[in-house]
C-alpha cells in the first residue's frame, strides 16, 4: 500500500492500486492505438480538467472532509 507523506489520506488498498494500474495500462494501450490528432484532443481535455481543478473553490482537505473521506484529528482537551 502507498500514500503520499503528509497528505492526510488513507493508504491505497491493494484493490484501489490494482484498479489504478489497470486503468493506466488500458489508457496507454488506447494511446498507442490512436493517431496523434486523437491524442491531442485528449491532452486538451485533460488540461481542461486540470485547469478546472486549479480553480476549484475548496482545498483538497475541505473537499475530502465534505465527502467524509478525510478523518479529522480531534484536538485534545
URHUWO-V487020 format. One record per residue. NEAR is the number of other ideal C-beta (glycine too) atoms within 12 Angstrom. D_LAST is the distance of its C-alpha to the last C-alpha in whole Angstrom. Layout:
<<NEAR & D_LAST> <NEAR & D_LAST>>
//
This chain:
<<13 & 33> <15 & 32> <14 & 29> <12 & 29> <8 & 27> <8 & 24> <15 & 25> <20 & 22> <22 & 24> <15 & 25> <14 & 28> <17 & 31> <14 & 33> <12 & 36> <11 & 38> <17 & 36> <16 & 38> <14 & 41> <14 & 41> <16 & 40> <16 & 43> <14 & 45> <14 & 45> <14 & 46> <14 & 49> <14 & 50> <17 & 49> <14 & 51> <12 & 54> <15 & 54> <19 & 54> <13 & 57> <12 & 59> <16 & 59> <12 & 61> <12 & 59> <10 & 60> <15 & 57> <18 & 55> <14 & 55> <15 & 54> <18 & 51> <16 & 50> <14 & 50> <14 & 48> <16 & 45> <14 & 45> <14 & 45> <14 & 42> <13 & 40> <12 & 41> <12 & 40> <15 & 36> <12 & 36> <10 & 37> <14 & 34> <10 & 32> <14 & 28> <14 & 27> <19 & 27> <18 & 23> <15 & 24> <17 & 26> <18 & 25> <17 & 22> <15 & 24> <13 & 26> <9 & 23> <16 & 24> <19 & 21> <13 & 18> <13 & 15> <9 & 12> <6 & 9> <5 & 6> <4 & 4> <3 & 0>>
//
